[in-house]
């Protein structure tokens, strides 16, 4: 049975927690080419009024959708994905930051697609608002 069959609104389809460390930020900077020093230097982050070194927004966005991709497997694909960045993810030099994602079915559509709502939090604070992915079955499936 396909992952996308028999979905119900409110059903939790995936949950995951990711730990980001400063090393993660350095690796992402190298992969993305985004070497803004607010992502790896405490002194620069403080000089511009930030509470600490911040995770890259696109890194956070990528981590947030990964549980949906893992849940889908080969049964479908993410056909649309959007978020609002509501709070930065501060990455502590010693402890890092733990980002928790809960993926819940927000709507099941007549065309076989579904909207998956993502709750993305660090501690008790939501860091991505209106985070939604539309999942679709592969054509012909």
C-alpha positions as CSV (number, residue, x, y, z in Angstrom):
1,X,0.0,0.0,0.0
2,X,1.3,3.5,-0.9
3,X,2.3,5.9,1.9
4,X,-0.1,8.4,0.4
5,X,-3.2,6.1,0.6
6,X,-5.6,6.4,3.5
7,X,-4.2,9.5,5.0
8,X,-6.3,11.4,7.5
9,X,-6.3,15.0,8.5
10,X,-4.5,15.4,11.8
11,X,-2.4,12.2,11.4
12,X,1.2,12.5,12.4
13,X,3.3,11.0,9.6
14,X,6.8,11.8,10.8
15,X,8.8,13.1,13.7
16,X,12.5,13.8,14.1
17,X,15.0,15.8,16.1
18,X,18.2,17.1,14.5
19,X,21.2,18.4,16.5
20,X,23.1,21.2,14.8
21,X,26.6,21.9,16.0
22,X,29.0,24.6,14.9
23,X,30.7,22.0,12.7
24,X,27.4,21.5,10.9
25,X,27.3,25.2,10.2
26,X,30.9,25.2,8.8
27,X,30.1,22.2,6.6
28,X,26.9,23.9,5.3
29,X,28.8,27.1,4.6
30,X,31.3,25.2,2.5
31,X,28.6,23.4,0.6
32,X,26.4,26.4,0.0
33,X,29.0,29.1,-0.4
34,X,27.3,31.2,2.4
35,X,30.3,32.3,4.5
36,X,28.5,35.1,6.3
37,X,30.4,35.3,9.6
38,X,27.2,35.4,11.7
39,X,27.0,31.7,11.0
40,X,30.3,30.9,12.7
41,X,31.8,33.8,14.6
42,X,30.4,34.9,18.0
43,X,32.1,38.3,17.9
44,X,30.5,39.2,14.6
45,X,27.1,37.9,15.6
46,X,27.3,40.0,18.8
47,X,28.5,43.1,16.9
48,X,25.3,43.1,14.8
49,X,23.0,42.6,17.8
50,X,22.4,38.8,17.5
51,X,22.0,36.6,20.5
52,X,24.7,34.3,19.1
53,X,25.8,32.4,16.0
54,X,22.8,31.5,13.9
55,X,22.1,28.5,11.7
56,X,21.6,29.3,8.1
57,X,17.9,29.6,7.2
58,X,18.1,27.3,4.3
59,X,19.9,24.7,6.4
60,X,17.0,24.8,8.9
61,X,14.5,24.7,6.1
62,X,16.2,21.6,4.6
63,X,16.3,19.8,7.9
64,X,12.6,20.5,8.5
65,X,11.4,18.8,5.3
66,X,13.8,15.8,5.6
67,X,11.4,13.7,7.8
68,X,8.7,14.1,5.1
69,X,11.1,13.0,2.4
70,X,12.1,10.0,4.5
71,X,8.5,9.1,5.2
72,X,7.5,9.3,1.6
73,X,10.4,7.0,0.4
74,X,9.8,5.9,-3.2
75,X,6.0,6.4,-2.9
76,X,6.0,10.1,-3.9
77,X,7.7,13.4,-3.9
78,X,7.5,16.9,-2.4
79,X,5.9,19.0,-5.1
80,X,5.8,22.2,-3.2
81,X,7.4,23.4,0.0
82,X,7.3,26.8,1.8
83,X,8.0,28.3,5.1
84,X,8.1,31.6,7.0
85,X,11.2,32.2,9.0
86,X,9.9,33.3,12.4
87,X,12.9,33.0,14.7
88,X,16.5,32.4,14.2
89,X,18.1,29.1,15.4
90,X,20.9,30.1,17.8
91,X,23.6,27.4,17.9
92,X,25.4,27.3,21.2
93,X,29.1,26.8,21.0
94,X,29.1,23.8,23.4
95,X,25.6,22.3,23.2
96,X,24.6,23.2,19.6
97,X,20.8,23.4,18.9
98,X,18.2,20.7,18.7
99,X,15.6,21.2,16.1
100,X,12.4,19.1,16.5
101,X,10.1,18.5,13.5
102,X,6.6,17.1,13.7
103,X,4.9,16.4,10.3
104,X,1.1,16.3,10.4
105,X,-1.4,15.8,7.6
106,X,-3.1,19.2,7.2
107,X,-5.3,18.3,4.2
108,X,-6.0,15.4,1.9
109,X,-6.8,16.6,-1.6
110,X,-9.0,14.9,-4.2
111,X,-6.2,14.8,-6.8
112,X,-4.2,12.4,-4.6
113,X,-1.9,15.0,-3.1
114,X,-1.8,16.0,0.6
115,X,-0.6,19.0,2.5
116,X,1.8,18.2,5.3
117,X,2.1,20.8,8.1
118,X,5.4,21.0,9.8
119,X,5.9,22.1,13.4
120,X,9.5,23.1,13.7
121,X,10.7,24.1,17.2
122,X,13.9,24.7,19.1
123,X,13.1,24.3,22.8
124,X,9.6,25.7,23.2
125,X,9.9,28.2,20.4
126,X,8.6,27.8,16.8
127,X,11.4,28.7,14.4
128,X,9.5,28.2,11.1
129,X,5.9,29.3,10.7
130,X,3.4,28.2,8.1
131,X,5.8,25.5,7.2
132,X,4.0,23.3,4.7
133,X,4.9,20.7,2.1
134,X,2.6,19.3,-0.6
135,X,3.3,15.7,-1.3
136,X,2.3,14.0,-4.6
137,X,2.3,10.5,-5.9
138,X,4.6,9.8,-8.8
139,X,2.8,10.2,-12.2
140,X,1.2,7.0,-13.2
141,X,1.4,5.5,-9.7
